[in-house]
Amino acid sequence: MILGSGPRSTLDASTLTDAQIADVKAMLQRSQLPVSALQVGADPISPDLERRARSNAYFVKAIELAGKLGVPFIGTQSGRDPAKPFHQQVDEIVRVYNEQFFPVCERNHVRILWEPYPEAPNLATSPVGFEALFKAFGNSPYVGLQFDPSHFVRQFMDPIQTARDFVDKIYDVHLKDTEILWPILRAGGINPVNKARWWRYRIPGMGSINWREFFSVLQDVGYS
């Protein structure tokens, strides 16, 4: 499973004491429930410099918490500043990660994974974003994908082909489907004036994702 670890949550990385962390770790070991990732919202290149500093300081603490708990991944967003050109945003993300996050990742044996969640400050929502970011980061061992195929469906992208194209970067997977409500979509479009919801999240098998094909992509590379 994954565990939320944002500010003011039960796993608030800025307030947990070492004793509390030890208790959490012991409980997880007793329960035999493996935790693949801590989920942490981030805004690493926010144009609001105060918000950026606050977000990045917390993110560093979250990486350290993951290391103490033995959790290998942080699930998050890449960052975004819509006021800047795309390539400048990519360059700024790389700079912030290299300067502030990667040294902490190295010390704590933690990798940062981007979830393609489009409502957050995030460039890592599509193959275009993935391609630009991974190219800019080169062969960094500290970034990868937390692959949630449901987000591609509601953005009208192909989750199966995207998985094939970036399967070597997939380290964690969310099992969530998306159902497109076609009568509502056809009547109102993707931005309906009456705010009608034309898609909804579902459990796997109740949406439009071909899970047999998706799992086959993962199995072909030995994803466990």
Secondary structure, DSSP 4 states (H G I P E B T S, - for coil): -EEE--TTSTT-TTT--HHHHHHHHHHHHHHT----EEE----TT-SSHHHHHHHHHHHHHHHHHHHHHT--EEEE--B--TTS-HHHHHHHHHHHIIIIIHHHHHHHT-EEEE---TTSSBS-SSHHHHHHHHHHHTT-TTEEEEE-HHHHHTTT--HHHHHHHHGGGEEEE---EEEE-HHHHHHH-SS-TT----EEEE-TTSSS--HHHHHHHHHHTT--
